[in-house]
Every structure is written in structure tokens, then in C-alpha cells.
Amino acid sequence: MELKKLDNLMLNLDETEDKSKFVGKAMLDVPLAMCKAGAAEQELPLHHHIAQLAKNSDLFLPVPST
């Protein structure tokens, strides 16, 4: 299942106004677990898999100004 479809499914299943049925932690943990599984399946580090999902090939670490 695609992450976007999972997010939409969870949002649609939780009909409460403040999305309290699934508790905030589950709304984050389930998609994160799927994302980690996708990265493992492709044998990629998680940050590379997320970059692919975001269609962003420019990976860099921000450097604080001095």
C-alpha cells in the first residue's frame, strides 16, 4: 500500500474532528513503519527512501551559520 493511500485511509477511518480515535502516535508510527519496510525492501537507507518518495535527489545537511 502506498503511504499516501494509508494516510488517507487512516484519516477517513477516524471520523472524529480532532482525529483522536487513532491517537496521534498511531498516526505517525504506522506510516513510519511502512516507510522503514519500504526502505528495507529496496535495501536503501531510510533517508534515501524518503528522498525518493519526495522526488528529491538533493541530499544535504544544513550547516549553521557562524
Residue frames as qw, qx, qy, qz and C-alpha x, y, z in Angstrom:
[[0.000, 0.890, 0.456, 0.000, 0.00, 0.00, 0.00],
 [0.375, 0.530, -0.038, 0.760, 1.28, 3.46, -0.82],
 [0.279, -0.211, -0.512, 0.784, 1.92, 5.82, 2.08],
 [0.229, -0.036, -0.079, -0.969, -0.47, 8.44, 0.73],
 [0.601, -0.253, -0.600, -0.463, -3.25, 5.83, 0.46],
 [0.535, -0.277, -0.702, 0.380, -2.52, 4.68, 4.02],
 [0.087, -0.098, -0.299, 0.945, -2.66, 8.24, 5.33],
 [0.422, -0.112, -0.278, -0.856, -5.97, 8.85, 3.59],
 [0.623, -0.257, -0.721, -0.161, -7.38, 5.54, 4.84],
 [0.412, -0.259, -0.633, 0.603, -6.44, 6.32, 8.44],
 [0.084, 0.059, 0.115, -0.988, -7.85, 9.84, 8.19],
 [0.524, -0.153, -0.454, -0.704, -11.11, 8.54, 6.71],
 [0.598, -0.262, -0.755, 0.060, -11.46, 5.79, 9.32],
 [0.292, -0.332, -0.514, 0.735, -11.05, 8.29, 12.16],
 [0.001, 0.685, 0.528, 0.501, -14.23, 10.30, 11.88],
 [0.389, -0.742, -0.341, 0.427, -13.56, 12.38, 15.00],
 [0.232, 0.966, 0.051, 0.106, -12.95, 16.08, 14.40],
 [0.191, -0.869, 0.457, -0.008, -9.62, 16.11, 16.22],
 [0.724, 0.382, -0.573, -0.025, -8.52, 12.68, 14.88],
 [0.350, -0.543, 0.626, -0.436, -8.40, 11.29, 18.43],
 [0.958, -0.008, 0.040, -0.285, -9.69, 7.82, 17.54],
 [0.893, 0.284, -0.228, 0.262, -6.29, 6.61, 16.33],
 [0.573, -0.745, 0.069, 0.334, -4.33, 8.69, 18.81],
 [0.248, 0.909, -0.289, -0.168, -1.56, 10.85, 17.37],
 [0.377, -0.537, 0.739, 0.155, 1.16, 8.28, 17.98],
 [0.670, 0.222, 0.703, 0.084, -0.52, 5.67, 15.76],
 [0.499, 0.845, 0.157, -0.110, -1.00, 8.27, 13.03],
 [0.104, 0.853, -0.502, -0.101, 2.80, 8.64, 12.98],
 [0.481, -0.410, 0.774, 0.011, 4.02, 5.17, 13.89],
 [0.776, 0.320, 0.541, -0.048, 2.10, 3.17, 11.27],
 [0.584, 0.811, -0.043, 0.005, 3.25, 5.23, 8.25],
 [0.086, -0.800, 0.594, -0.004, 6.80, 5.32, 9.66],
 [0.665, -0.187, 0.723, -0.009, 6.83, 1.53, 9.96],
 [0.759, 0.554, 0.340, 0.007, 5.64, 1.25, 6.34],
 [0.304, 0.912, -0.276, -0.002, 8.32, 3.70, 5.25],
 [0.344, -0.614, 0.710, 0.000, 11.02, 1.71, 7.06],
 [0.770, 0.117, 0.627, -0.008, 9.72, -1.50, 5.47],
 [0.636, 0.765, 0.101, -0.015, 9.86, 0.11, 2.02],
 [0.060, 0.861, -0.505, 0.001, 13.45, 1.21, 2.63],
 [0.549, -0.362, 0.753, -0.017, 14.42, -2.27, 3.79],
 [0.798, 0.396, 0.450, -0.052, 12.73, -3.87, 0.79],
 [0.559, 0.819, -0.067, 0.110, 14.74, -1.65, -1.56],
 [0.820, -0.185, -0.090, 0.535, 17.88, -2.08, 0.57],
 [0.237, 0.664, 0.002, 0.710, 18.20, 1.69, 0.96],
 [0.211, -0.137, -0.539, 0.804, 18.92, 3.84, 3.98],
 [0.055, 0.699, 0.671, -0.243, 15.70, 5.38, 5.28],
 [0.004, 0.714, 0.006, -0.700, 16.71, 8.92, 4.33],
 [0.025, -0.215, 0.693, 0.688, 17.35, 7.86, 0.71],
 [0.035, 0.424, 0.892, 0.154, 13.98, 6.12, 0.52],
 [0.016, 0.768, 0.446, -0.459, 12.23, 9.22, 1.88],
 [0.032, -0.547, 0.321, 0.772, 14.11, 11.36, -0.65],
 [0.044, 0.078, 0.851, 0.518, 12.88, 9.07, -3.45],
 [0.020, 0.625, 0.774, -0.101, 9.30, 9.33, -2.20],
 [0.023, -0.812, -0.188, 0.552, 9.65, 13.12, -2.12],
 [0.672, 0.620, 0.229, 0.334, 11.28, 13.08, -5.59],
 [0.112, -0.965, 0.237, -0.025, 14.22, 14.97, -4.12],
 [0.909, 0.193, -0.163, 0.331, 17.69, 13.91, -5.19],
 [0.235, 0.677, -0.317, 0.621, 19.49, 16.81, -3.49],
 [0.766, -0.543, -0.323, 0.118, 20.52, 15.40, -0.12],
 [0.359, 0.497, -0.353, 0.706, 22.49, 17.69, 2.15],
 [0.494, -0.540, -0.542, 0.414, 22.92, 18.51, 5.80],
 [0.003, 0.942, 0.112, 0.315, 22.19, 22.09, 6.80],
 [0.614, 0.040, -0.325, 0.719, 25.19, 23.93, 8.19],
 [0.248, -0.869, -0.354, 0.241, 24.61, 26.54, 10.90],
 [0.352, 0.804, -0.064, 0.474, 25.92, 30.00, 10.21],
 [0.651, -0.192, -0.378, 0.630, 28.76, 31.32, 12.33]]
